[in-house]
Amino acid sequence: MTTEPTVPDDRALTPYDPEMRALVKQEMPNASEQVQNETIALIEAIKKRAQSEAQGAGEVTRDAYLTAVRQIREVIEQDLTTQPSSAFLRAVSPPK
């Protein structure tokens, strides 16, 4: 009894974007099918990496925002305990 090997999802062959395939065929008409397929795979890998980097940047931005909000909240809470009336005014007033 034999079993077929399982391929991890990130290494499995997936259908490529038909527009990308058409573009590669248009730009590389004399290249072999194998060269065209490898070019498409390379472009897909670059696209996947770019999407991953963009998502990571979004997470960094979100983390920076949350850190800033926490810091502002802590300053306001600290000011409220020492000077309740002026803390609110500093929190809602634009910087000078």
PAFIMI-975927 format. One record per residue (C-alpha): residue in one letter; z, x, y. Coordinates in steps of 0.001 Angstrom, whole numbers, plus 500000, padded with zeros to 6 digits. Example, Ala and Ser with C-alpha at 12.3 -4.5 7.8 and 13.67 -1.06 7.14 Angstrom:
2
{node "A" {507800 512300 495500}};
{node "S" {507140 513670 498940}};
//
This chain:
96
{node "M" {500000 500000 500000}};
{node "T" {499012 501430 503387}};
{node "T" {500094 500504 506829}};
{node "E" {498159 501045 509983}};
{node "P" {499718 503424 512480}};
{node "T" {501142 501838 515578}};
{node "V" {499987 503110 518931}};
{node "P" {502407 503023 521858}};
{node "D" {501389 500505 524542}};
{node "D" {500847 503238 527123}};
{node "R" {498368 505009 524808}};
{node "A" {496582 501969 523372}};
{node "L" {492952 501456 524234}};
{node "T" {492603 498688 526747}};
{node "P" {489505 497064 528152}};
{node "Y" {488605 498691 531418}};
{node "D" {487833 496871 534613}};
{node "P" {484201 495731 534331}};
{node "E" {483582 496608 537968}};
{node "M" {484856 500153 537339}};
{node "R" {482613 500474 534291}};
{node "A" {479611 499293 536324}};
{node "L" {480421 501742 539122}};
{node "V" {480718 504683 536727}};
{node "K" {477439 503735 535038}};
{node "Q" {475771 503469 538451}};
{node "E" {477135 506797 539709}};
{node "M" {476674 508656 536410}};
{node "P" {473523 507146 534882}};
{node "N" {472574 510300 532966}};
{node "A" {476027 510949 531510}};
{node "S" {476707 510204 527880}};
{node "E" {478752 507154 526898}};
{node "Q" {481609 509463 525942}};
{node "V" {481604 511165 529362}};
{node "Q" {481474 507795 531109}};
{node "N" {484370 506499 528990}};
{node "E" {486469 509590 529701}};
{node "T" {485709 509243 533416}};
{node "I" {486820 505622 533347}};
{node "A" {489983 506609 531467}};
{node "L" {490698 509269 534095}};
{node "I" {490217 506805 536951}};
{node "E" {492452 504254 535208}};
{node "A" {495155 506915 534723}};
{node "I" {494956 507878 538403}};
{node "K" {495142 504214 539391}};
{node "K" {498165 503652 537149}};
{node "R" {499901 506723 538584}};
{node "A" {499189 505599 542162}};
{node "Q" {500620 502157 541416}};
{node "S" {503718 503747 539912}};
{node "E" {504164 505997 542956}};
{node "A" {503736 503042 545302}};
{node "Q" {506333 501062 543380}};
{node "G" {508702 504029 543525}};
{node "A" {508200 504282 547272}};
{node "G" {509016 500595 547584}};
{node "E" {512243 501157 545688}};
{node "V" {513163 504072 547954}};
{node "T" {512461 501936 550997}};
{node "R" {514582 499114 549605}};
{node "D" {517398 501543 548797}};
{node "A" {517235 503020 552306}};
{node "Y" {517361 499523 553801}};
{node "L" {520361 498555 551674}};
{node "T" {522144 501782 552611}};
{node "A" {521526 501144 556311}};
{node "V" {522731 497543 556038}};
{node "R" {525887 498648 554216}};
{node "Q" {526597 501306 556834}};
{node "I" {526146 498841 559676}};
{node "R" {528371 496305 557927}};
{node "E" {531076 498943 557421}};
{node "V" {530948 499939 561104}};
{node "I" {531214 496297 562156}};
{node "E" {534090 495661 559757}};
{node "Q" {535846 498772 561022}};
{node "D" {535337 497731 564645}};
{node "L" {536570 494212 563889}};
{node "T" {539889 495587 562691}};
{node "T" {540374 497772 565762}};
{node "Q" {538638 495817 568561}};
{node "P" {537664 492307 567429}};
{node "S" {536014 491077 570639}};
{node "S" {533863 494134 571376}};
{node "A" {532703 494579 567764}};
{node "F" {530726 491364 567826}};
{node "L" {529089 492256 571140}};
{node "R" {528038 495694 569846}};
{node "A" {526663 494138 566656}};
{node "V" {524442 491633 568430}};
{node "S" {523485 493631 571518}};
{node "P" {520317 495746 571481}};
{node "P" {520861 499499 571807}};
{node "K" {520710 500906 575334}};
//
